[in-house]
């Protein structure tokens, strides 16, 4: 059962198209499996129990992280005592589908920016595992600086990988000079970037004074166009938990609450974005195949679509897709997909099966066949097709034949490109009769 309605998905895709989509993510993003990070109340309980052998604190502090951190801050022992109680290792884990979606949208520059209240580096680690230097910014200046590699990820509560003593745990820290300086930088960046945006909130619902002030200012200056909140809590519970945040976000904006898990909703949005990408990609072949219906990606799964995007960009599977919209250099690859579909090839994920051979289509972009194949340094453990159609590539070998990897006469390093037989589109059309 889908989490997001067709109308909400359409609206969010429209926000992506207009570069208006801004996400606000909190701790709830990192709780679903396989991340399974601890909720705030559990972190507070661990800190409380660690300190209990030394001093018995008031019982109400046991499950209130803000209040517990505030207790140590008021006593002048925030950095030397409280931070030492924090179970930092429990704030690490594997990215879940929500992290993957957020990271993909940033790397592909589909989301304008992401605001994160999380200390954990799981959004970044998904991108880094695919060789993209996605860095979490701690202030507005860094958000601008780091945007050369991806669209901005602004971590307004800090990051455990960057500067642990500077992480925000209690509103009492807001009066510290260095925190105030950082907040002013963040507020300045948000004052410029937040007005006119469509805000998608996942896993963040709490009253942090300075952030509410930022939202109020943005609404006063230019307004937030719309707000969608993904949170499993009942709507009335959100209103009662953070009344000021509720008032700011529902004032004069189109507000929608979806009571569901954020990782599932984000995965649906990512899949919907990839389907739009795929339709545009297949459409590149239309001028060369007039009157022929392009492949329909409606029933493709998220992972299949992501493999398609990487293949269509000419990117190996151990790297990240980076295009918001497919470029004209992918037209020959789109043509190969149309020809295989016309030949009644059976789709297997992002690949095909024809005449009992598995076939993968990658974009060659006018490069030599050997150059593209050399670039495909995928791990040997990945499955290898029988044939790779390198659409748009040119075979410069003499004689003009392509032979499987591992043969002694191959001019291509055997370790690259797997065991598949690599063909240009022209060679593939002749060999496969498509």
N, C-alpha and C positions, 0 to 999 in steps of 0.2 A: 504494500500500500504506500503510494508516494506521500512524502511529508509536505511538499510544496504544491499548491494548486497550480494549474496551468496559467492562471492569470498572474499569480505572484512570480512564477518563472519568467513569463513574458515581460513583466515589468522589470525584473532584475536584469534580464538580457538586454533590455532597452537601456538600462543604466550603464551596462558594460559598453554598449555600442557608443554611447555619448560620453564615455569616460567620466561618469558621475558616481560610480559605485565605490563607496568607502565602507570598510568593515571595522567593527569594534568587537574584539574578542577578549574573553576573560577566562578564568580558571575552568569554567565548565567545558571549554573546548578540549582540555587535556584529560578529562576524566574517563571518556569512553575507551574501550579496548581497541588496540593493544597497548595504548599509552598507560591507562589506568593509574594516573597520578593521583595523589591524595587530595581530597577536598580541604578547604581552609580549616574547617573545624577539627579535622584529624591532625593536621599539622600543629594546630594549637594544643591539642591533647598530648601529642608527643613531647612538645616543648615543656608543657606543664608538668608532665610526669618525670621528665629528666631533672627538672629543678626541684621537684617535690622532696627528694632525698636531702636537699640542702635547706629548703624553706617551704613551708606550706602556705600557698597563696590562696586568696579568696576563691571559693568554688566557682563563681560565675565566670572567672577567667579561663576555665578549663577548655571551653569550646569556642571562645571568642578571640580570634587571632588579632584583630585590631586592638581590642582592650588589653590583651596579654602583652603585646608588643608595646602598647602605650604605657603599661605599668612599669616596664623596664626603662622605657625612655624617660619617664617622669623621674625615676630614681637615679638617672644619670648612668645607666648600665645597659644601654641599648646595644652598642657595638661590641663591648667587651664581654657581655653575658648573653643577651638574647640571641644574637646572630650565631653564637656558638652552639645554641640549642637547636637551631633549625636543621632538620634532616635533609640536607641538600641533595644527597644521593637519591632520595625518594622523589625528587623533582626532575629526575631524568627518566627516559624511557624511549619507546619506539613511537614514531609519528603514527597517528591514526588517519582515517579517511578525511577528517576535517582539516588536519594540518596539511595533508597532501593537496587538498583543494585550495586552501589559502595560499600555499606556496606556489602552486601552479598558476593561479590567477595573478600573483605578483610577478613571477618570472616572465609570463606571457604578456604582461602589462595590460591585462584585462580589467583588473581592479585598480582604481586610481591610487589607493593606499590602504594600509591596514594599521589600525590602532590596537595595540595589545596590552592588556594588563598583566600578562603572564611573565613570570621570571624564567620559565623553562625555554630551552632553545629548540623545540621540536619543529617549529615552522622552518627555521633556518636549516636544521639538520637534514630535512627532506631534500631541500635544494642542494646542499653541499654534497650529499650522496650522489647527486647527478651533476656534479662539477660546476655549480653556479655559486658564486660568492655572495649569497644573500646575507646581509648583515643587519642586525637589529639596531636602530638608532635610538639613542637615549635623550636626544633633544632635537629641536628644530633644525639646527645647523647640520647635524649629522644626517637627518632625514634628507636634506638636500644633497649633501655630499655623497651619500651611499646610493643615490638613485641612478648612478651611471650603470650599475649592473642590473638592477631590478627597480620596480616601483617601490616606494618607501614602506618600510615596516617600522613603525614608531612605537617603542616599548616604554610607555609612560610611567610604569612602576619599576623599571630597571630590568636587569638581566643577570642571571647567576654566572654566565660566562664572561661578563664584561667587568662589573664592579660591584661585588656583593655588598660591601659596606654602604653603597649608595642605593640599594634596593628599598622600595617603600613598603612598609608593613603596617604603619599606623598613621592616622591623620595628625598626630602630634609632631611627626617629622616635617610637616608642611611649613613650620616656622623656621626651620634651619636655613641659614643663608645660602648654602650650596644647593639645597633642594629648591629654595625659592628661585634661584637663578635658572635652574633647569626648567622649572614650571613656567617661568616667564617666556623662555625660549619655545617651549611646547605650545603655550597659549598663542604666541605670535604666529607660529606655523599653522596652527589650527584656525586662527582668525582669517588667514589667507585662504586656506584650502577647504575648510568645512562648509562654508555657505554655498548653497546651491547643489549640494550633494544628496545622494540617496544613501541612507545609512542602514546597513545590515548588521544587527547586533546579535552576537552568539556567545552565550556563556558569561555575560557580564551584566550584573544587575545589582548595583550597590550605590549608595550615596557617598561619593568622594567629593568633598566640597569644591576643590579647584576644578574638577572636571565638569561639575554641574554649572559652575560659573562660565566655563568655556562654552558649553552648550547654550546657555542663556544668551551670551554675547553673540554667538553665531546666528541664533534665531532672530535677535534684534537687528543684526547688521544686514543679513541677506536671506536668512531662513534656510532650514534644512528641507529639501523638497519632500522627502518621504522617509518613514522609519519602518523597518520590519524587524521584529524581535523574535528570535528562535530560542525558546526556553521552555522546559517541560513543566514549569510551575503554572498554576492557574493564573489567569489574568488578574484577579483581585489580589492574589498574593504578591504579584509584582508591584501593584499600586501601593500596598501596605508596607512592603519591604523597603522601598526607596521612593517615598512620595515626591521628593524634589526632582529626582531624575524623571519620574513619571510625568510630572507637570511640565518639565522642559521639553520632553520628547513628544508629548501629545498636544502641545500648544500650537495650533495653526498648521499642523502637518498631517499628511495622510499616514495614519498609524495602524499597523497590523501586528498582531501577536499570533505566532504559530507555536502551539504547545507541543514541542517535540525535541528530540536530541539534535544538537547542532551539527555533529559530524555527519549524520545522515542527510540533513538539509544541504549542507555545503557540498557533499558528494553529488547530490542531485543537481545543484547549480553548476558544478564543474562538468558533469556529464552533458547537461544541456548546452553549455558553452561549446564543448567539443563537438556536439552534433551540428551546431551552427557552423563551426569551422569546417567540418567534414562536408556539409552541403555546399559551401562556397568552394572548397577544394574540388569536389567532383564537377562543379559547374564550370571549372576552368577548361574542361574538355569539350564543352558544348560547341564552340566554334569549329572544332575538328570533327564532331559527330552530330551534325544537325539532325534533329528529329529523333535522336536516340535518347531514351530515358536514362538519366544517370543513376548510379547505385543509390539506394535509400538507406541512410545510416540510422533510421528511427529505432531499430531493434538492436543496435550495437551496444555492447556493454562499455562501461567507463574505461577499463584497462585496454580494451580493443581500440577504442577511439584514441587513447593517448599513444598507443603504438602507431596508429595510422598517422597521427600528427607528426611524430618524430620521423617516420619513414618519408612522409611527404616533404619534410624540411631537409631530408638528407642527414638526419641526426641519429647516431647509434643509440641503442637501448640503454646504455649506461650514462646517457646524458639527457638533458632536459629540453623539451620543446620550448621555443621562445617566441613564436609568432602569434600575434593576436588575430591576424588575418592571413591566409595563405597568399604567397606572392606568385607572380606570373611565371617564375622559374619552375614552379611545380606543375605546370600544365601538362607536360609529357607524362609525368607520373599519374596524373588524373586520367589521361588517355589510356594508359595501361590498365587501370582499374576498370574502365568502361569496356575495353576490348575483352578482358577476362570474363566480365559479367556477361557480355554478349555471347561468349563461347560456352556459356553455361558452366563455368568453373564454380566449384562449391567453395563458399567462404568458410575459412577456419580461423576465427579471430580476425586479425588484420591481414591474414594471408589467404591464399587460395589453394585449392587442389584441382588439378586438371591432368587427365591421362595418368592418374595415379602418382603424380608428382606434386610436392608442395612448392608453392611459389610465393615469394615476397617481392613487393615493389618498393624501391627506394628512389629518391630523387637524385639525379646525376648533375643537374645544373650546368651543363656544357663543359664539364671537366672530363679528364680522361678516365676510363674505366678503372685503371690501376690506381689512380689517385684516390678515387672514392673508396675503392675497396681497402686501400691502406688506412683510410680514416676509420674504418669500422673495427675498432679494437675491442669488440665485445668479449666478455668473459667466455671461456670455452664451455662453461657449464650451460650457457644459454642454448636452447634448441636451434638447430641450423636447418633451413629449408633445402630442398633439392636444387632449386633455381632462385637466383636473385635477379630480377629485372631492374637494371640501373637506368631508369628512364631519363633521357636527356644527356646521358654520358656518351663519350666518343671512344671507340676502341682504337688505340694507337699501336697495338702490338703488331709485330711482324713475325709470322703471318697473322692475318686478322682472325684468329680463333681464340676462344676462351676455354680453358681447361680447368678441371676441378683442382682445388687447393691440395697441396701435398705432392703433386706430380713433379718429377724432376725438372721438366722443361718449363715450368711456370715461371713467368717473369715477376710474379707477385709473391711477396713474403708469405709462406704458407700459414703463419699464425694469424694473419689478418683476413677478415671476411669469412671466417669459418670454412666449412667443407663444401659449401654450395658452389654451384656453377654460376658464374657471373656473366650476364649477357646485357648488351645494350637493348633498347626497345626494338630496334630494327632486327637484331639477331633473334630476339625472342619471338617476334612475329613470324619469322621464317621457320624457326624450329618448332614452335607450338601451333603454327598454322592459325593464328588469331588475327 
